[in-house]
Every structure is written in C-alpha cells, then in structure tokens.
Amino acid sequence: MLSQPTLSRRSLLFLAGSACWAFAGKEFWDTKDPGEWSSDEIAKLLTKSPWAKATSAESVKTQKNSAPDTSIPNTMPGSRNPRNPAGMGRNRNPSTKTVTTYKGTVVWESAAPVRAALKTKLPDGFEGNYVLGMSGVPLAKSESKSGLERVRQITTLHSKAQPAPLEAATVQLDNSNGTVYLFGFSREALSIAKDEKEVVFTTHMGKLVFTAKFNPKDMLFHGELAL
C-alpha cells in the first residue's frame, strides 16, 4: 500500500486548477484503496466530484462619475449645435459598473471518502450531523461568535422530499487547513435516500447567495451512500 503525504487545501486547489481529468469508466475511489490515491486524485475528489461542488456569485456596484460628459461640445446660448440639435446629452455624468465575482467550493465533509482523502477527523461538536464545508469566500465579517451565528442562521440544506429548508444546527470555522466554514445539519431532521434527486446547500454573504447542488445517487462509495 502506498502512503501519500497530507496536502493542504491550498495545495489541493492549486492541483485542481492545473489538472485535466477524464471521467470515463469507474472512478478511482471505487477501484483503489484510499492509501493509493494520488495527490491529483485527492484534489479532484475535494474540488470536482459528487462530494465537491463549485459555487459563485457576482456583486455589481454602480458608481456615478463626478466629471461631466464633454464628448459633445456645448454651444453658446441661443445657438444650435449641428451635431446635437436637440441639446441632448449635455453635462451628463455617466456611471461605471464594477463587477466582482466570488468563487468558492462546497464539500460534503462528513462523507467517508472526503475524510479518507483529508486523513483527519471532523472537529468535536458535529456528532449526528451531515457536515458541509465552504471555502474560498469570507462569509462572515468577523470570526466572532456572533458573526458565525448570523451565518449559521442563513445557511440551509434542502431536498425535494423536505417541505422546508433545514437550517444549519451548528457552525465552526476551521483554520487548520485554510479557512473553511463547517456547517452541521441534523441527520435526524433530514433523511436523505440514495434515490433522492437533488439536495441543495445555500448560504449567503451579505446580499449574495451561494448554492451548491448535490445528487445523492452519485454519492456512492463502494456501492453505499456516503454522506
């Protein structure tokens, strides 16, 4: 059995950005022992797999320019500008839009293959919970208890079989391997079956909404549902 070194999430994200993967045939997590997984394979499982989904949102800010628009010359009072006979467009202050894109990754942290890839245990306090982690986006303005509590209240997990989204039961900030927000959702309150069509994770950063959609029928580890 080969032994692979433990990599940081930052290193794995770098590998994920530089790797090209083929998806034909059985996946490595079904054909190889976790101890034989390569660094590239681990990066794939933690960034682009049934247990890891990319998420993004855009922030658009509009700012008015302070200087007047001088592209059309003004004329003396009482005269007409042949290029602008109606006098339109004088002294306008056109606005500028700035678009900022935030990109993150949502990982089903409590799934057996994810724990095998990371070679660590979940922190205390997540017993009896599905645990999903989000990295890459600063969801909370501060790492204070109150800041994390606000994020917890606006983070949900929802399946089509569930009448209403399930609010996260707990949240922790894990800085041991990059900044990861860990959210716990009660397994007892949300039963997820292998044939469930879709489970949706949703959280917010201010007015921005981040979602990640998971398909349980694909989240199989050696034939068993791994959540």
C-alpha positions as CSV (number, residue, x, y, z in Angstrom):
1,M,0.0,0.0,0.0
2,L,1.4,3.4,-1.0
3,S,1.4,6.2,1.5
4,Q,0.5,9.7,0.3
5,P,1.5,12.9,2.2
6,T,-1.2,15.0,3.6
7,L,-1.7,18.1,1.5
8,S,-3.1,21.5,2.5
9,R,-6.4,22.6,0.9
10,R,-4.5,25.4,-0.7
11,S,-2.1,22.9,-2.4
12,L,-5.1,20.8,-3.5
13,L,-6.8,23.8,-5.1
14,F,-3.6,24.6,-7.0
15,L,-3.5,21.0,-8.2
16,A,-7.2,21.2,-9.2
17,G,-6.6,24.3,-11.3
18,S,-3.7,22.7,-13.2
19,A,-5.0,19.2,-13.7
20,C,-7.1,17.7,-16.5
21,W,-9.2,14.8,-15.6
22,A,-11.0,12.1,-17.6
23,F,-14.4,11.0,-16.3
24,A,-14.8,7.8,-18.3
25,G,-15.1,4.5,-16.6
26,K,-15.2,3.8,-12.9
27,E,-13.8,6.4,-10.6
28,F,-10.6,5.8,-8.5
29,W,-12.5,5.9,-5.2
30,D,-14.3,2.8,-6.2
31,T,-11.3,0.9,-7.7
32,K,-8.4,1.9,-5.4
33,D,-7.7,1.9,-1.7
34,P,-7.6,5.4,-0.2
35,G,-3.9,4.8,0.7
36,E,-3.2,4.5,-3.0
37,W,-4.9,7.8,-4.1
38,S,-2.5,10.2,-5.8
39,S,-2.4,13.9,-4.9
40,D,-4.2,14.7,-8.2
41,E,-6.9,12.2,-7.4
42,I,-7.4,13.7,-3.9
43,A,-7.6,17.2,-5.4
44,K,-10.2,16.0,-7.8
45,L,-12.3,14.4,-5.1
46,L,-12.1,17.6,-2.9
47,T,-12.8,20.1,-5.7
48,K,-14.8,18.5,-8.5
49,S,-16.6,15.3,-7.6
50,P,-20.1,14.1,-6.4
51,W,-19.0,15.4,-2.9
52,A,-17.5,18.7,-4.0
53,K,-19.2,21.5,-6.0
54,A,-18.1,24.9,-7.2
55,T,-20.2,27.9,-6.3
56,S,-20.1,31.6,-7.2
57,A,-21.9,34.9,-7.0
58,E,-21.4,38.3,-8.5
59,S,-21.5,41.7,-6.8
60,V,-22.3,44.6,-9.1
61,K,-21.6,48.2,-7.9
62,T,-22.6,51.3,-9.9
63,Q,-20.7,54.5,-9.4
64,K,-21.5,57.8,-10.9
65,N,-18.7,59.7,-12.4
66,S,-18.2,63.2,-10.9
67,A,-16.9,64.8,-14.1
68,P,-19.5,65.9,-16.7
69,D,-19.6,64.3,-20.1
70,T,-17.7,66.5,-22.5
71,S,-17.8,64.2,-25.5
72,I,-20.4,66.6,-27.2
73,P,-19.3,70.2,-27.1
74,N,-21.6,72.8,-25.7
75,T,-22.6,75.9,-27.8
76,M,-23.3,79.5,-26.9
77,P,-26.8,80.3,-25.5
78,G,-29.3,80.6,-28.3
79,S,-27.2,78.8,-30.8
80,R,-27.7,75.2,-32.1
81,N,-25.1,72.5,-32.2
82,P,-25.4,70.8,-35.7
83,R,-24.0,67.6,-34.1
84,N,-26.6,67.7,-31.3
85,P,-29.5,69.9,-32.4
86,A,-31.8,68.8,-29.6
87,G,-29.3,69.7,-27.0
88,M,-29.3,66.2,-25.6
89,G,-26.5,64.7,-23.6
90,R,-25.1,67.9,-22.2
91,N,-23.5,67.8,-18.7
92,R,-24.4,64.1,-18.2
93,N,-22.5,62.1,-15.5
94,P,-22.3,58.6,-16.9
95,S,-22.0,55.8,-14.4
96,T,-19.4,53.0,-14.2
97,K,-20.3,49.4,-13.2
98,T,-17.8,47.3,-11.3
99,V,-18.4,43.5,-11.2
100,T,-16.7,41.4,-8.5
101,T,-17.0,37.6,-8.8
102,Y,-16.7,35.5,-5.6
103,K,-15.9,31.8,-6.1
104,G,-15.9,29.1,-3.5
105,T,-16.1,25.3,-3.1
106,V,-18.7,23.4,-1.1
107,V,-17.6,20.0,0.2
108,W,-19.6,17.3,1.9
109,E,-17.1,17.0,4.7
110,S,-18.8,14.2,6.6
111,A,-18.7,11.8,3.7
112,A,-16.3,8.8,4.2
113,P,-14.2,9.4,1.0
114,V,-13.7,13.0,2.0
115,R,-12.4,12.1,5.4
116,A,-10.2,9.4,3.8
117,A,-8.8,11.9,1.5
118,L,-8.1,14.5,4.2
119,K,-6.8,11.9,6.6
120,T,-8.3,13.8,9.6
121,K,-11.3,13.6,11.8
122,L,-14.1,16.2,12.0
123,P,-13.9,18.6,14.9
124,D,-15.9,17.9,18.0
125,G,-19.5,19.1,18.1
126,F,-20.7,17.6,14.8
127,E,-21.9,14.2,16.1
128,G,-25.2,13.1,14.4
129,N,-24.8,15.7,11.7
130,Y,-24.2,15.9,8.0
131,V,-21.3,18.3,7.7
132,L,-20.7,20.6,4.7
133,G,-17.8,22.9,4.4
134,M,-17.4,26.0,2.3
135,S,-14.1,27.6,1.4
136,G,-12.9,30.5,-0.8
137,V,-15.5,33.1,0.3
138,P,-15.4,35.2,3.5
139,L,-19.0,34.6,4.6
140,A,-18.7,36.4,7.9
141,K,-17.4,39.9,8.5
142,S,-15.6,38.7,11.6
143,E,-14.7,35.4,13.2
144,S,-16.6,36.3,16.4
145,K,-19.2,34.0,17.8
146,S,-22.0,36.4,16.9
147,G,-20.7,36.7,13.3
148,L,-20.7,33.0,12.9
149,E,-24.1,32.7,14.4
150,R,-25.5,35.1,11.8
151,V,-24.0,32.9,9.1
152,R,-25.5,29.8,10.6
153,Q,-29.0,31.2,10.6
154,I,-28.9,31.9,6.9
155,T,-27.4,28.6,5.8
156,T,-29.7,25.8,4.8
157,L,-29.8,22.3,3.4
158,H,-32.9,21.3,1.3
159,S,-34.1,18.2,-0.5
160,K,-37.2,18.0,-2.7
161,A,-38.7,15.5,-0.2
162,Q,-38.3,18.0,2.6
163,P,-41.2,20.6,2.9
164,A,-38.9,23.4,4.0
165,P,-35.1,24.1,4.0
166,L,-33.3,22.8,7.1
167,E,-31.4,25.5,9.0
168,A,-27.8,24.6,10.0
169,A,-27.7,23.4,13.6
170,T,-24.1,24.5,14.2
171,V,-21.2,26.2,12.5
172,Q,-17.4,26.2,13.2
173,L,-14.6,28.0,11.5
174,D,-11.7,25.7,10.7
175,N,-8.4,27.5,10.1
176,S,-6.2,24.4,10.4
177,N,-6.0,23.8,6.7
178,G,-7.2,27.0,5.0
179,T,-10.3,28.9,6.0
180,V,-13.3,26.6,5.9
181,Y,-16.7,27.2,7.3
182,L,-18.1,23.9,8.6
183,F,-21.9,23.6,8.9
184,G,-23.7,20.8,10.7
185,F,-27.2,19.7,9.7
186,S,-29.2,17.2,11.8
187,R,-29.3,13.8,10.2
188,E,-32.4,13.0,12.2
189,A,-34.2,16.1,10.9
190,L,-33.3,15.5,7.2
191,S,-33.4,11.9,5.9
192,I,-31.6,11.6,2.6
193,A,-32.2,8.5,0.5
194,K,-29.9,7.1,-2.3
195,D,-32.6,7.8,-4.9
196,E,-33.1,11.4,-3.8
197,K,-32.8,13.6,-7.0
198,E,-31.2,16.7,-5.5
199,V,-30.0,18.2,-2.3
200,V,-29.3,21.9,-2.3
201,F,-26.9,23.8,0.1
202,T,-27.5,27.5,0.3
203,T,-25.7,30.2,2.2
204,H,-25.2,34.0,2.0
205,M,-22.5,36.7,2.1
206,G,-24.5,39.9,2.6
207,K,-26.9,40.1,-0.3
208,L,-25.1,37.5,-2.3
209,V,-26.5,34.0,-2.5
210,F,-24.3,30.9,-2.9
211,T,-25.8,27.5,-3.8
212,A,-24.4,24.0,-4.4
213,K,-26.4,21.1,-5.7
214,F,-25.6,17.5,-4.9
215,N,-27.0,14.3,-6.4
216,P,-27.2,11.5,-3.8
217,K,-27.4,8.8,-6.4
218,D,-23.8,9.7,-7.5
219,M,-22.5,10.0,-3.9
220,L,-21.7,6.3,-3.6
221,F,-18.6,4.9,-2.0
222,H,-18.1,1.2,-2.7
223,G,-21.8,1.0,-3.5
224,E,-23.0,2.7,-0.3
225,L,-24.5,6.2,0.1
226,A,-21.7,8.3,1.6
227,L,-23.0,11.4,3.3
